[in-house]
């Protein structure tokens, strides 16, 4: 019988750069909280935001305006 050596298991994950900065995450978190309380309004029409995706989009938009690292808006 051959003896086996114990190899350490690696997760196989590569280290990648962050897609969004922590500041952008905080902005999204703040907007989500406002949406859940019913305080988040749409910019143009002024209607109350009820969509989770829309709240995230508003948070990322504000983060971009503040200069936080966030990918460009898809057009």
Gaussian input, Z-matrix of N, CA and C with variables (Angstrom, degrees):
# hf/3-21g

backbone

0 1
 N
 C     1     B1
 C     2     B2     1     A1
 N     3     B3     2     A2     1     D1
 C     4     B4     3     A3     2     D2
 C     5     B5     4     A4     3     D3
 N     6     B6     5     A5     4     D4
 C     7     B7     6     A6     5     D5
 C     8     B8     7     A7     6     D6
 N     9     B9     8     A8     7     D7
 C    10    B10     9     A9     8     D8
 C    11    B11    10    A10     9     D9
 N    12    B12    11    A11    10    D10
 C    13    B13    12    A12    11    D11
 C    14    B14    13    A13    12    D12
 N    15    B15    14    A14    13    D13
 C    16    B16    15    A15    14    D14
 C    17    B17    16    A16    15    D15
 N    18    B18    17    A17    16    D16
 C    19    B19    18    A18    17    D17
 C    20    B20    19    A19    18    D18
 N    21    B21    20    A20    19    D19
 C    22    B22    21    A21    20    D20
 C    23    B23    22    A22    21    D21
 N    24    B24    23    A23    22    D22
 C    25    B25    24    A24    23    D23
 C    26    B26    25    A25    24    D24
 N    27    B27    26    A26    25    D25
 C    28    B28    27    A27    26    D26
 C    29    B29    28    A28    27    D27
 N    30    B30    29    A29    28    D28
 C    31    B31    30    A30    29    D29
 C    32    B32    31    A31    30    D30
 N    33    B33    32    A32    31    D31
 C    34    B34    33    A33    32    D32
 C    35    B35    34    A34    33    D33
 N    36    B36    35    A35    34    D34
 C    37    B37    36    A36    35    D35
 C    38    B38    37    A37    36    D36
 N    39    B39    38    A38    37    D37
 C    40    B40    39    A39    38    D38
 C    41    B41    40    A40    39    D39
 N    42    B42    41    A41    40    D40
 C    43    B43    42    A42    41    D41
 C    44    B44    43    A43    42    D42
 N    45    B45    44    A44    43    D43
 C    46    B46    45    A45    44    D44
 C    47    B47    46    A46    45    D45
 N    48    B48    47    A47    46    D46
 C    49    B49    48    A48    47    D47
 C    50    B50    49    A49    48    D48
 N    51    B51    50    A50    49    D49
 C    52    B52    51    A51    50    D50
 C    53    B53    52    A52    51    D51
 N    54    B54    53    A53    52    D52
 C    55    B55    54    A54    53    D53
 C    56    B56    55    A55    54    D54
 N    57    B57    56    A56    55    D55
 C    58    B58    57    A57    56    D56
 C    59    B59    58    A58    57    D57
 N    60    B60    59    A59    58    D58
 C    61    B61    60    A60    59    D59
 C    62    B62    61    A61    60    D60
 N    63    B63    62    A62    61    D61
 C    64    B64    63    A63    62    D62
 C    65    B65    64    A64    63    D63
 N    66    B66    65    A65    64    D64
 C    67    B67    66    A66    65    D65
 C    68    B68    67    A67    66    D66
 N    69    B69    68    A68    67    D67
 C    70    B70    69    A69    68    D68
 C    71    B71    70    A70    69    D69
 N    72    B72    71    A71    70    D70
 C    73    B73    72    A72    71    D71
 C    74    B74    73    A73    72    D72
 N    75    B75    74    A74    73    D73
 C    76    B76    75    A75    74    D74
 C    77    B77    76    A76    75    D75
 N    78    B78    77    A77    76    D76
 C    79    B79    78    A78    77    D77
 C    80    B80    79    A79    78    D78
 N    81    B81    80    A80    79    D79
 C    82    B82    81    A81    80    D80
 C    83    B83    82    A82    81    D81
 N    84    B84    83    A83    82    D82
 C    85    B85    84    A84    83    D83
 C    86    B86    85    A85    84    D84
 N    87    B87    86    A86    85    D85
 C    88    B88    87    A87    86    D86
 C    89    B89    88    A88    87    D87
 N    90    B90    89    A89    88    D88
 C    91    B91    90    A90    89    D89
 C    92    B92    91    A91    90    D90
 N    93    B93    92    A92    91    D91
 C    94    B94    93    A93    92    D92
 C    95    B95    94    A94    93    D93
 N    96    B96    95    A95    94    D94
 C    97    B97    96    A96    95    D95
 C    98    B98    97    A97    96    D96
 N    99    B99    98    A98    97    D97
 C   100   B100    99    A99    98    D98
 C   101   B101   100   A100    99    D99
 N   102   B102   101   A101   100   D100
 C   103   B103   102   A102   101   D101
 C   104   B104   103   A103   102   D102
 N   105   B105   104   A104   103   D103
 C   106   B106   105   A105   104   D104
 C   107   B107   106   A106   105   D105
 N   108   B108   107   A107   106   D106
 C   109   B109   108   A108   107   D107
 C   110   B110   109   A109   108   D108
 N   111   B111   110   A110   109   D109
 C   112   B112   111   A111   110   D110
 C   113   B113   112   A112   111   D111
 N   114   B114   113   A113   112   D112
 C   115   B115   114   A114   113   D113
 C   116   B116   115   A115   114   D114
 N   117   B117   116   A116   115   D115
 C   118   B118   117   A117   116   D116
 C   119   B119   118   A118   117   D117
 N   120   B120   119   A119   118   D118
 C   121   B121   120   A120   119   D119
 C   122   B122   121   A121   120   D120
 N   123   B123   122   A122   121   D121
 C   124   B124   123   A123   122   D122
 C   125   B125   124   A124   123   D123
 N   126   B126   125   A125   124   D124
 C   127   B127   126   A126   125   D125
 C   128   B128   127   A127   126   D126
 N   129   B129   128   A128   127   D127
 C   130   B130   129   A129   128   D128
 C   131   B131   130   A130   129   D129
 N   132   B132   131   A131   130   D130
 C   133   B133   132   A132   131   D131
 C   134   B134   133   A133   132   D132
 N   135   B135   134   A134   133   D133
 C   136   B136   135   A135   134   D134
 C   137   B137   136   A136   135   D135
 N   138   B138   137   A137   136   D136
 C   139   B139   138   A138   137   D137
 C   140   B140   139   A139   138   D138
 N   141   B141   140   A140   139   D139
 C   142   B142   141   A141   140   D140
 C   143   B143   142   A142   141   D141
 N   144   B144   143   A143   142   D142
 C   145   B145   144   A144   143   D143
 C   146   B146   145   A145   144   D144
 N   147   B147   146   A146   145   D145
 C   148   B148   147   A147   146   D146
 C   149   B149   148   A148   147   D147
 N   150   B150   149   A149   148   D148
 C   151   B151   150   A150   149   D149
 C   152   B152   151   A151   150   D150
 N   153   B153   152   A152   151   D151
 C   154   B154   153   A153   152   D152
 C   155   B155   154   A154   153   D153
 N   156   B156   155   A155   154   D154
 C   157   B157   156   A156   155   D155
 C   158   B158   157   A157   156   D156
 N   159   B159   158   A158   157   D157
 C   160   B160   159   A159   158   D158
 C   161   B161   160   A160   159   D159
 N   162   B162   161   A161   160   D160
 C   163   B163   162   A162   161   D161
 C   164   B164   163   A163   162   D162
 N   165   B165   164   A164   163   D163
 C   166   B166   165   A165   164   D164
 C   167   B167   166   A166   165   D165
 N   168   B168   167   A167   166   D166
 C   169   B169   168   A168   167   D167
 C   170   B170   169   A169   168   D168
 N   171   B171   170   A170   169   D169
 C   172   B172   171   A171   170   D170
 C   173   B173   172   A172   171   D171
 N   174   B174   173   A173   172   D172
 C   175   B175   174   A174   173   D173
 C   176   B176   175   A175   174   D174
 N   177   B177   176   A176   175   D175
 C   178   B178   177   A177   176   D176
 C   179   B179   178   A178   177   D177
 N   180   B180   179   A179   178   D178
 C   181   B181   180   A180   179   D179
 C   182   B182   181   A181   180   D180
 N   183   B183   182   A182   181   D181
 C   184   B184   183   A183   182   D182
 C   185   B185   184   A184   183   D183
 N   186   B186   185   A185   184   D184
 C   187   B187   186   A186   185   D185
 C   188   B188   187   A187   186   D186
 N   189   B189   188   A188   187   D187
 C   190   B190   189   A189   188   D188
 C   191   B191   190   A190   189   D189
 N   192   B192   191   A191   190   D190
 C   193   B193   192   A192   191   D191
 C   194   B194   193   A193   192   D192
 N   195   B195   194   A194   193   D193
 C   196   B196   195   A195   194   D194
 C   197   B197   196   A196   195   D195
 N   198   B198   197   A197   196   D196
 C   199   B199   198   A198   197   D197
 C   200   B200   199   A199   198   D198
 N   201   B201   200   A200   199   D199
 C   202   B202   201   A201   200   D200
 C   203   B203   202   A202   201   D201
 N   204   B204   203   A203   202   D202
 C   205   B205   204   A204   203   D203
 C   206   B206   205   A205   204   D204
 N   207   B207   206   A206   205   D205
 C   208   B208   207   A207   206   D206
 C   209   B209   208   A208   207   D207
 N   210   B210   209   A209   208   D208
 C   211   B211   210   A210   209   D209
 C   212   B212   211   A211   210   D210
 N   213   B213   212   A212   211   D211
 C   214   B214   213   A213   212   D212
 C   215   B215   214   A214   213   D213
 N   216   B216   215   A215   214   D214
 C   217   B217   216   A216   215   D215
 C   218   B218   217   A217   216   D216
 N   219   B219   218   A218   217   D217
 C   220   B220   219   A219   218   D218
 C   221   B221   220   A220   219   D219
 N   222   B222   221   A221   220   D220
 C   223   B223   222   A222   221   D221
 C   224   B224   223   A223   222   D222

   B1=1.4438
   B2=1.5163
   B3=1.3050
   B4=1.4606
   B5=1.5249
   B6=1.2952
   B7=1.4617
   B8=1.5213
   B9=1.2912
   B10=1.4657
   B11=1.5079
   B12=1.3047
   B13=1.4616
   B14=1.5206
   B15=1.2995
   B16=1.4597
   B17=1.5241
   B18=1.3128
   B19=1.4557
   B20=1.5224
   B21=1.3155
   B22=1.4619
   B23=1.5247
   B24=1.3071
   B25=1.4614
   B26=1.5207
   B27=1.2977
   B28=1.4594
   B29=1.5183
   B30=1.2960
   B31=1.4582
   B32=1.5146
   B33=1.3032
   B34=1.4468
   B35=1.5167
   B36=1.3006
   B37=1.4587
   B38=1.5144
   B39=1.3288
   B40=1.4561
   B41=1.5183
   B42=1.3017
   B43=1.4576
   B44=1.5109
   B45=1.3253
   B46=1.4579
   B47=1.5079
   B48=1.3027
   B49=1.4614
   B50=1.5208
   B51=1.3093
   B52=1.4622
   B53=1.5152
   B54=1.3355
   B55=1.4547
   B56=1.5350
   B57=1.3238
   B58=1.4597
   B59=1.5126
   B60=1.3295
   B61=1.4583
   B62=1.5319
   B63=1.2963
   B64=1.4727
   B65=1.5229
   B66=1.3246
   B67=1.4616
   B68=1.5177
   B69=1.3359
   B70=1.4619
   B71=1.5244
   B72=1.3171
   B73=1.4652
   B74=1.5144
   B75=1.3257
   B76=1.4710
   B77=1.5252
   B78=1.3370
   B79=1.4637
   B80=1.5181
   B81=1.3298
   B82=1.4664
   B83=1.5242
   B84=1.3263
   B85=1.4649
   B86=1.5319
   B87=1.3215
   B88=1.4673
   B89=1.5364
   B90=1.3319
   B91=1.4654
   B92=1.5244
   B93=1.3254
   B94=1.4644
   B95=1.5269
   B96=1.3271
   B97=1.4631
   B98=1.5299
   B99=1.3361
   B100=1.4610
   B101=1.5278
   B102=1.3358
   B103=1.4633
   B104=1.5318
   B105=1.3160
   B106=1.4621
   B107=1.5233
   B108=1.3356
   B109=1.4688
   B110=1.5193
   B111=1.3619
   B112=1.4582
   B113=1.5087
   B114=1.3313
   B115=1.4608
   B116=1.5273
   B117=1.3321
   B118=1.4612
   B119=1.5208
   B120=1.3315
   B121=1.4633
   B122=1.5251
   B123=1.3275
   B124=1.4532
   B125=1.5231
   B126=1.3225
   B127=1.4598
   B128=1.5120
   B129=1.3107
   B130=1.4642
   B131=1.5145
   B132=1.3178
   B133=1.4674
   B134=1.5250
   B135=1.3173
   B136=1.4575
   B137=1.5108
   B138=1.3549
   B139=1.4601
   B140=1.5260
   B141=1.3218
   B142=1.4581
   B143=1.5246
   B144=1.3221
   B145=1.4653
   B146=1.5209
   B147=1.3400
   B148=1.4541
   B149=1.5180
   B150=1.3164
   B151=1.4568
   B152=1.5202
   B153=1.3311
   B154=1.4533
   B155=1.5281
   B156=1.3335
   B157=1.4612
   B158=1.5265
   B159=1.3158
   B160=1.4557
   B161=1.5292
   B162=1.3225
   B163=1.4686
   B164=1.5331
   B165=1.3244
   B166=1.4669
   B167=1.5277
   B168=1.3380
   B169=1.4640
   B170=1.5236
   B171=1.3173
   B172=1.4616
   B173=1.5270
   B174=1.3270
   B175=1.4659
   B176=1.5151
   B177=1.3335
   B178=1.4645
   B179=1.5199
   B180=1.3182
   B181=1.4609
   B182=1.5243
   B183=1.3187
   B184=1.4682
   B185=1.5178
   B186=1.3391
   B187=1.4635
   B188=1.5268
   B189=1.3343
   B190=1.4687
   B191=1.5321
   B192=1.3339
   B193=1.4629
   B194=1.5304
   B195=1.3412
   B196=1.4620
   B197=1.5238
   B198=1.3470
   B199=1.4666
   B200=1.5093
   B201=1.3254
   B202=1.4674
   B203=1.5214
   B204=1.3291
   B205=1.4661
   B206=1.5147
   B207=1.3301
   B208=1.4572
   B209=1.5254
   B210=1.3376
   B211=1.4729
   B212=1.5216
   B213=1.3402
   B214=1.4563
   B215=1.5085
   B216=1.3160
   B217=1.4535
   B218=1.5251
   B219=1.3294
   B220=1.4485
   B221=1.5144
   B222=1.3208
   B223=1.4638
   B224=1.5058
   A1=111.10
   A2=114.36
   A3=119.59
   A4=108.93
   A5=115.71
   A6=119.48
   A7=109.67
   A8=114.93
   A9=120.07
   A10=110.01
   A11=114.47
   A12=118.14
   A13=108.34
   A14=115.36
   A15=120.42
   A16=109.12
   A17=115.84
   A18=120.69
   A19=108.46
   A20=115.18
   A21=117.94
   A22=108.38
   A23=115.08
   A24=119.56
   A25=109.33
   A26=115.20
   A27=118.90
   A28=107.96
   A29=115.92
   A30=119.91
   A31=111.80
   A32=117.57
   A33=120.95
   A34=113.59
   A35=117.02
   A36=120.62
   A37=109.78
   A38=115.04
   A39=119.82
   A40=109.02
   A41=115.25
   A42=119.59
   A43=107.13
   A44=116.41
   A45=121.07
   A46=109.81
   A47=114.66
   A48=119.49
   A49=108.90
   A50=116.39
   A51=120.58
   A52=109.93
   A53=116.19
   A54=121.08
   A55=109.98
   A56=115.62
   A57=121.84
   A58=108.63
   A59=116.63
   A60=120.07
   A61=109.53
   A62=115.62
   A63=119.77
   A64=110.12
   A65=116.57
   A66=120.93
   A67=111.73
   A68=116.27
   A69=120.30
   A70=109.69
   A71=116.75
   A72=120.76
   A73=112.00
   A74=115.81
   A75=120.61
   A76=110.51
   A77=115.88
   A78=120.41
   A79=110.92
   A80=116.55
   A81=121.21
   A82=109.86
   A83=116.66
   A84=121.26
   A85=111.17
   A86=116.95
   A87=121.92
   A88=110.67
   A89=116.27
   A90=120.28
   A91=111.60
   A92=117.67
   A93=121.58
   A94=110.07
   A95=115.82
   A96=120.94
   A97=110.16
   A98=115.67
   A99=120.46
   A100=110.91
   A101=116.27
   A102=120.17
   A103=110.55
   A104=116.40
   A105=119.95
   A106=112.00
   A107=116.19
   A108=120.10
   A109=112.33
   A110=116.74
   A111=120.76
   A112=113.47
   A113=117.42
   A114=122.02
   A115=113.07
   A116=117.72
   A117=121.13
   A118=110.45
   A119=115.68
   A120=121.86
   A121=109.43
   A122=115.21
   A123=121.65
   A124=108.48
   A125=116.90
   A126=120.86
   A127=114.80
   A128=117.31
   A129=119.65
   A130=113.03
   A131=116.01
   A132=118.71
   A133=112.46
   A134=117.30
   A135=120.69
   A136=113.66
   A137=116.58
   A138=120.03
   A139=110.38
   A140=116.46
   A141=121.70
   A142=109.43
   A143=115.78
   A144=121.74
   A145=108.56
   A146=116.56
   A147=121.13
   A148=112.16
   A149=117.35
   A150=122.33
   A151=110.73
   A152=116.05
   A153=121.81
   A154=110.44
   A155=116.50
   A156=121.13
   A157=111.57
   A158=116.09
   A159=119.96
   A160=110.60
   A161=116.84
   A162=120.50
   A163=110.18
   A164=116.97
   A165=120.92
   A166=109.85
   A167=116.27
   A168=120.55
   A169=111.37
   A170=117.23
   A171=121.29
   A172=109.99
   A173=116.83
   A174=121.04
   A175=112.28
   A176=117.38
   A177=120.55
   A178=111.37
   A179=116.38
   A180=120.31
   A181=110.58
   A182=116.42
   A183=120.23
   A184=111.30
   A185=116.85
   A186=120.46
   A187=110.38
   A188=116.87
   A189=120.27
   A190=110.86
   A191=116.02
   A192=120.25
   A193=111.01
   A194=116.38
   A195=121.13
   A196=111.75
   A197=117.00
   A198=120.33
   A199=114.31
   A200=118.05
   A201=120.44
   A202=109.50
   A203=115.59
   A204=120.55
   A205=109.74
   A206=115.11
   A207=121.66
   A208=107.04
   A209=117.43
   A210=119.04
   A211=111.01
   A212=115.83
   A213=120.70
   A214=110.26
   A215=115.64
   A216=122.33
   A217=109.26
   A218=116.80
   A219=120.78
   A220=109.27
   A221=116.09
   A222=118.64
   A223=111.59
   D1=131.98
   D2=178.01
   D3=-85.13
   D4=142.77
   D5=178.51
   D6=-87.09
   D7=138.12
   D8=178.68
   D9=-97.51
   D10=144.71
   D11=174.78
   D12=-94.84
   D13=143.63
   D14=-179.93
   D15=-79.54
   D16=120.45
   D17=176.79
   D18=-100.73
   D19=142.36
   D20=177.73
   D21=-75.83
   D22=136.65
   D23=-179.50
   D24=-79.90
   D25=127.40
   D26=174.73
   D27=-103.34
   D28=150.57
   D29=-177.33
   D30=-76.55
   D31=-17.50
   D32=179.93
   D33=78.95
   D34=10.93
   D35=-179.33
   D36=-90.78
   D37=139.85
   D38=176.30
   D39=-90.86
   D40=151.20
   D41=174.24
   D42=-81.54
   D43=124.38
   D44=179.44
   D45=-122.03
   D46=157.77
   D47=176.22
   D48=-70.88
   D49=149.75
   D50=179.07
   D51=-66.36
   D52=138.87
   D53=178.93
   D54=-78.30
   D55=-38.94
   D56=179.78
   D57=-123.49
   D58=145.18
   D59=178.02
   D60=-78.70
   D61=167.83
   D62=178.50
   D63=-65.25
   D64=-34.59
   D65=178.36
   D66=-62.92
   D67=-38.14
   D68=178.15
   D69=-66.57
   D70=-38.77
   D71=178.20
   D72=-64.06
   D73=-39.14
   D74=178.37
   D75=-65.01
   D76=-39.30
   D77=179.37
   D78=-63.53
   D79=-43.73
   D80=178.56
   D81=-64.34
   D82=-42.00
   D83=179.39
   D84=-61.04
   D85=-40.99
   D86=180.00
   D87=-65.03
   D88=-42.51
   D89=-179.96
   D90=-68.79
   D91=-37.04
   D92=177.78
   D93=-63.53
   D94=-40.07
   D95=179.12
   D96=-63.70
   D97=-42.38
   D98=178.88
   D99=-64.57
   D100=-38.26
   D101=178.89
   D102=-64.49
   D103=-42.92
   D104=-178.32
   D105=-65.45
   D106=-29.69
   D107=176.40
   D108=-83.57
   D109=-8.65
   D110=-179.94
   D111=82.42
   D112=20.90
   D113=-176.82
   D114=-101.43
   D115=-10.78
   D116=-175.26
   D117=-83.41
   D118=124.32
   D119=-178.34
   D120=-113.06
   D121=148.71
   D122=175.54
   D123=-72.67
   D124=146.29
   D125=-174.90
   D126=-64.72
   D127=-48.16
   D128=-173.59
   D129=-82.95
   D130=-54.64
   D131=-173.63
   D132=-84.09
   D133=-23.38
   D134=-179.46
   D135=80.96
   D136=8.78
   D137=179.29
   D138=-75.75
   D139=156.33
   D140=178.16
   D141=-71.03
   D142=132.20
   D143=179.99
   D144=-80.28
   D145=128.62
   D146=178.22
   D147=-118.02
   D148=-12.76
   D149=-177.22
   D150=-88.36
   D151=133.40
   D152=178.43
   D153=-63.72
   D154=-42.06
   D155=-179.63
   D156=-62.96
   D157=-38.57
   D158=-179.77
   D159=-67.61
   D160=-37.85
   D161=178.36
   D162=-64.35
   D163=-40.64
   D164=178.37
   D165=-64.54
   D166=-42.35
   D167=-179.98
   D168=-62.28
   D169=-39.82
   D170=178.67
   D171=-65.54
   D172=-43.11
   D173=178.80
   D174=-62.19
   D175=-42.82
   D176=179.15
   D177=-68.39
   D178=-36.71
   D179=178.50
   D180=-62.26
   D181=-43.87
   D182=178.36
   D183=-66.30
   D184=-35.91
   D185=178.21
   D186=-65.43
   D187=-40.34
   D188=178.17
   D189=-62.87
   D190=-42.57
   D191=179.62
   D192=-62.56
   D193=-33.48
   D194=-179.65
   D195=-80.08
   D196=-9.06
   D197=178.00
   D198=94.16
   D199=12.28
   D200=179.48
   D201=-75.31
   D202=157.94
   D203=-179.99
   D204=-75.68
   D205=114.40
   D206=177.11
   D207=-153.16
   D208=143.51
   D209=179.59
   D210=-60.24
   D211=155.22
   D212=179.73
   D213=-65.95
   D214=153.11
   D215=179.05
   D216=-66.52
   D217=132.88
   D218=177.49
   D219=-74.96
   D220=134.22
   D221=-178.86
   D222=-107.32

